[in-house]
Structures are given as structure tokens and as C-alpha cells.
């Protein structure tokens, strides 16, 4: 039953997350909110909603290791898996996208996160620091949107999920389904994962770093794969950078306000540094303007598979 809970929870999270994003995007555009702002805020929040709900639910259920493992594991998976697998299908033309400023912000967010982790526990004051940094970065992004057109998109680009003919009734339906489905899916996934961990003697931290992290990264992976197949993967790098920043600052920021999140020694010795190392692997694509070719896809995918083996063994 526990594996069934995990599978059903993942399916519900995927469907509910997609529903929430679709409803939020269409409602915002109907209200006249600029497309770029929708992409930077509502869509980013919508795709990260599963991670947020799972982290909060894990703390409420007394398994904070899953919450922290989910975020750290998702950030590692976002770089190695979400960029690696699509690159195996088609070259991702990230050289056309200038993400230098956003990348430096992500590295700064990673450094701040690691520094706070060495305090031994994420408390409410840690959450306030992380959320303050998130709001500062969002504010800067809004100013950039007003001053310049986005490096990977323009104001006239069609946003995925936007349908000018969608009725208000359907918009509300998508929002309601998303808001109901996300907590339900999160509850099933956390309960099933926790029981599996206890039954097999696997730590909650490892379950969070692997099973839960991969599951919550599926929406980003599916989106990036479709972009690669459509030869429109040049925006993938920016999406990964934005998602990782929101995971570090927003999800743990909010979750630590719900309850303290102790930092297991494994994170301080290994996993946080793997996350940082994966982030630094983006330097050739950000500063040297290289494309993510199939060779890079193999390197990134093998690196992630190796990481999973080390964590699970």
C-alpha cells in the first residue's frame, strides 16, 4: 500500500501542479498582468508548489529530513537530471540565453543556504532571512523586466498553458483542482515515503534526497524534455536557475516558519557540496556560452546516476 500511496501521490501532484499553473496563468493574463511577470512569479511558484507542500507536510508529520532532502535533492536533480536527459534527445541551445545575473544570484542563494545550514537547524529566523533574500531577488527581477526584454523570451511570446478562449468557469475549476490536489498528493507521498523508509531501514533523509526529490522534479523534467523535442530548449537553463533559487529561499524559508528543520550531518559532509558542485557545472553554459550537447547530456546523466548509487549504497 505504501508504494501505491507514493505512486498515486506523485500522479496527483503532477496533475494538480499542472492544473494550478494553467489556472493561474490564464487568470493573470485575463487580468492584464504582463506575460513576463507571470512567467517569473506565478508559473515559477506553481511548478514549485509540490515541493513546498511536501516540505510543509513533512514537518507537520514530524519527518523534517524529508523536507530538507527534498529541496537539496531537487536542486541536484534539476541540474544533472532535468538538463541531462533532454540533452540526450537534442542539443539545447543555451548559448542563446544570457543568464549570468540570475546564475550569480543562484550561487549567492546557495552560499547563504549552506551558511545557514551550518548553524545545525533551520529555525524561524533562518526562514525570515531566506524569504527576505527571495523577495529582494524577485524585486530585482521585476525591475529588470521593466528595463529590458527577457534574454530568452519577449513580451509577445506565447506562454505555455495560456488559452485566450478559456472561460472563467474553467479557470476557476483549474485553480480549485490544483489547490485541492496539491495537499492531497503531498500527504500521500510523504506518508508512503516515510513508511517505506522505516520498513526498509532507510533514513528519511535518503528518501527525501532520492524518491521524493525525483518525483517533485518530474514537472520540470517533462517540460524540458518537450522543449528539447520542439527545438525550443534555449530557455531551459534559465528555468532551472529560477527553480533552484525558489527551492532554496522560498520552500525552506516557508517550511522553517512552520517548524524547525534539523540539518543531518550527511548534508553538511556530502549532499550540500554535491548540490553546490552541480550548480558550478553550469559555468560553461552561463559564462562560456556553450550549448548543452548530447555529450554533456551523457556526462550530467551519468553524474546523477553515480550520485544516486553513492546515496543509496
C-alpha positions in Angstrom: 0.0 0.0 0.0 2.8 2.4 0.8 4.2 2.1 -2.8 0.7 2.7 -4.1 0.5 5.8 -1.9 3.7 7.1 -3.4 2.7 6.5 -7.0 -0.8 7.9 -6.5 0.6 10.9 -4.6 3.1 11.6 -7.5 0.4 11.4 -10.1 -1.9 13.7 -8.1 0.9 16.2 -7.6 1.8 16.2 -11.3 -1.9 16.7 -12.4 -2.6 19.2 -9.6 0.5 21.3 -10.3 -0.3 21.4 -14.0 -3.8 22.5 -13.2 -2.7 25.2 -10.8 -0.3 26.6 -13.3 -2.8 26.6 -16.1 -5.4 28.3 -14.0 -3.1 30.9 -12.6 -1.5 31.8 -15.9 -4.9 32.3 -17.6 -6.4 34.2 -14.7 -3.3 36.5 -14.6 -3.3 37.2 -18.3 -7.1 37.8 -18.2 -6.5 40.4 -15.5 -3.8 42.1 -17.6 -0.7 41.1 -15.8 2.3 41.1 -18.2 3.3 37.8 -19.6 6.9 38.1 -18.4 5.8 38.8 -14.8 3.6 35.8 -14.9 6.5 33.6 -16.0 8.8 34.9 -13.3 6.3 34.6 -10.4 3.1 32.6 -10.8 4.4 29.9 -13.1 7.6 29.6 -11.0 5.6 29.2 -7.8 3.1 26.8 -9.4 5.8 24.4 -10.6 7.5 24.5 -7.2 4.2 24.1 -5.3 4.6 20.3 -5.0 8.0 20.7 -3.3 6.5 23.4 -1.0 3.5 21.3 0.0 5.6 18.2 0.6 8.1 20.1 2.8 5.4 21.7 4.9 3.6 18.3 5.2 6.8 16.6 6.2 7.4 19.0 9.0 3.8 18.7 10.3 4.2 14.9 10.2 7.5 15.1 12.2 9.8 14.0 9.4 11.8 17.1 8.6 14.6 15.1 7.0 12.3 14.6 4.0 11.7 18.3 3.7 15.4 19.2 3.6 16.3 16.2 1.5 13.5 17.1 -1.0 15.0 20.6 -1.6 18.6 19.6 -1.7 17.9 16.6 -3.9 15.6 18.5 -6.2 18.2 21.2 -6.8 20.8 18.5 -7.7 18.3 16.7 -9.9 17.3 19.9 -11.6 20.9 20.4 -12.9 22.0 16.9 -13.6 18.8 15.1 -14.5 16.5 17.8 -15.8 19.2 19.2 -18.1 20.9 15.9 -18.8 18.1 13.8 -20.1 16.7 16.3 -22.6 20.2 17.0 -23.9 20.3 13.3 -24.8 17.4 13.9 -27.2 18.5 17.1 -28.8 21.2 19.8 -28.3 19.9 22.5 -26.0 20.9 25.9 -27.4 21.6 27.6 -24.1 24.3 29.7 -25.7 21.5 32.0 -27.0 20.4 32.8 -23.4 22.1 35.3 -21.2 21.5 34.1 -17.6 24.7 35.4 -16.0 23.0 37.7 -13.5 20.4 35.1 -12.5 23.1 32.5 -12.2 25.2 34.6 -9.8 22.1 35.2 -7.7 21.5 31.4 -7.6 25.1 30.9 -6.4 24.7 33.6 -3.8 21.4 31.9 -2.6 23.3 28.6 -2.5 26.1 30.1 -0.4 23.6 31.7 2.0 21.7 28.4 2.3 24.8 26.4 3.1 26.0 29.0 5.6 22.7 28.8 7.5 22.7 25.0 7.3 26.0 25.0 9.4 24.0 26.5 12.3 22.7 23.0 12.7 19.0 23.8 12.3 16.8 26.0 10.1 14.6 28.0 12.5 12.1 30.8 12.1 14.8 33.4 11.9 16.6 31.4 9.2 13.3 31.3 7.3 13.0 35.1 7.6 16.5 35.6 6.2 15.8 33.3 3.3 12.5 34.8 2.4 14.0 38.3 2.6 16.6 37.3 0.1 13.9 35.8 -2.1 11.8 39.0 -2.1 14.9 41.0 -2.9 15.7 38.9 -5.9 12.1 39.0 -7.1 12.1 42.7 -6.8 15.3 43.0 -8.8 13.8 40.7 -11.4 10.7 42.9 -11.7 12.9 45.9 -12.3 14.9 44.0 -14.9 11.6 43.1 -16.7 10.6 46.8 -16.8 14.0 47.9 -18.1 14.8 45.2 -20.6 13.2 42.4 -22.5 14.0 38.9 -21.1 17.1 37.3 -22.6 15.3 34.1 -23.5 11.8 35.4 -24.4 10.0 38.5 -25.4 6.7 40.1 -24.5 4.9 38.6 -27.4 6.0 35.0 -26.8 3.1 32.7 -26.1 3.2 31.2 -22.6 2.7 27.5 -22.2 -0.7 26.9 -20.7 -2.2 30.2 -21.8 -5.5 29.9 -23.8 -7.3 33.2 -24.7 -10.5 31.3 -25.3 -10.6 29.6 -21.9 -13.7 30.6 -19.9 -13.7 31.9 -16.4 -15.5 28.8 -15.2 -12.7 26.6 -16.4 -10.1 28.9 -15.0 -11.7 28.6 -11.5 -12.0 24.8 -12.0 -8.3 24.5 -12.7 -7.4 26.6 -9.7 -9.7 24.6 -7.3 -8.4 21.3 -8.6 -4.8 22.4 -8.1 -5.4 23.8 -4.6 -7.2 20.6 -3.5 -4.9 18.2 -5.3 -1.6 19.5 -4.1 -2.1 19.0 -0.4 -3.7 15.6 -1.0 -0.9 14.4 -3.2 1.7 15.7 -0.8 0.1 13.9 2.1 0.0 10.6 0.3 3.6 10.9 -1.0 5.0 11.8 2.4 3.1 9.1 4.3 4.1 6.4 1.8 7.7 7.5 1.6 8.0 7.7 5.4 6.6 4.2 5.8 8.9 2.8 3.1 11.9 4.4 4.8 11.1 2.9 8.1 10.2 -0.6 6.7 13.5 -0.9 4.8 15.7 0.8 7.4 16.4 3.7 5.0 16.7 7.1 6.6 14.1 9.8 5.9 16.9 12.0 4.6 17.8 9.5 1.9 14.2 9.0 0.8 13.9 12.8 0.5 17.1 13.1 -1.5 16.1 10.4 -4.0 12.5 9.2 -4.3 10.7 12.4 -3.2 13.2 14.7 -5.0 12.9 12.9 -8.3 9.2 12.8 -8.0 8.8 16.5 -7.4 11.3 17.3 -10.3 9.1 15.4 -12.8 7.1 18.5 -13.9 10.4 20.4 -14.7 11.8 17.3 -16.4 8.6 16.8 -18.6 8.6 20.4 -19.6 12.3 20.5 -20.5 12.0 17.2 -22.5 9.1 18.6 -24.6 11.1 21.8 -25.1 14.1 19.8 -26.4 11.9 17.8 -28.7 10.4 21.1 -30.1 13.9 22.6 -30.5 12.9 25.3 -28.0 15.2 24.3 -25.2 17.2 27.5 -25.0 15.1 28.7 -22.1 15.7 25.5 -20.0 18.8 26.8 -18.3 17.0 29.9 -17.0 14.1 27.8 -15.8 16.5 25.5 -13.8 18.3 28.5 -12.3 15.0 30.1 -11.3 13.6 26.9 -9.8 16.7 26.3 -7.8 16.6 29.8 -6.3 12.9 29.4 -5.3 13.6 26.0 -3.8 16.4 27.2 -1.5 14.9 30.6 -0.5 11.2 30.1 -0.8 10.5 26.5 0.2 12.8 26.1 3.1 12.0 29.8 4.0 8.3 29.0 4.4 8.8 25.5 5.8 11.1 26.7 8.6 8.4 29.1 9.7 6.1 26.0 10.3 8.7 24.2 12.4 12.4 23.8 13.0 14.3 21.7 10.4 17.4 20.0 11.9 20.3 19.5 9.5 21.6 15.9 9.4 25.3 15.5 9.4 25.1 13.8 6.0 24.1 17.1 4.4 27.0 19.0 5.9 29.5 16.3 4.9 28.3 15.5 1.4 24.9 16.4 -0.1 25.2 20.2 0.2 28.6 20.1 -1.5 27.2 17.9 -4.3 24.4 20.4 -4.8 27.0 23.2 -5.0 29.2 21.2 -7.3 26.2 20.6 -9.6 25.5 24.3 -9.7 29.1 25.1 -10.6 28.8 22.7 -13.6 26.6 25.3 -15.2 29.5 27.7 -15.6 30.4 26.6 -19.2 26.8 27.2 -20.3 26.4 30.5 -18.5 29.7 32.3 -18.9 31.3 30.5 -21.9 28.0 30.3 -23.8 28.3 26.7 -24.7 25.3 24.6 -25.8 24.3 21.6 -23.8 25.1 18.9 -26.4 24.4 15.1 -26.2 27.9 14.6 -24.8 27.1 16.9 -21.9 23.8 15.1 -21.6 25.7 11.8 -21.0 28.0 13.5 -18.5 25.2 15.1 -16.5 23.0 11.9 -16.5 25.9 9.6 -15.5 26.9 12.1 -12.8 23.4 11.9 -11.3 23.2 8.1 -11.6 26.5 7.9 -9.7 25.2 10.3 -7.0 22.1 8.1 -6.5 24.3 5.0 -6.2 26.5 6.7 -3.5 23.5 7.9 -1.6 21.6 4.6 -1.6 24.5 2.2 -1.0 
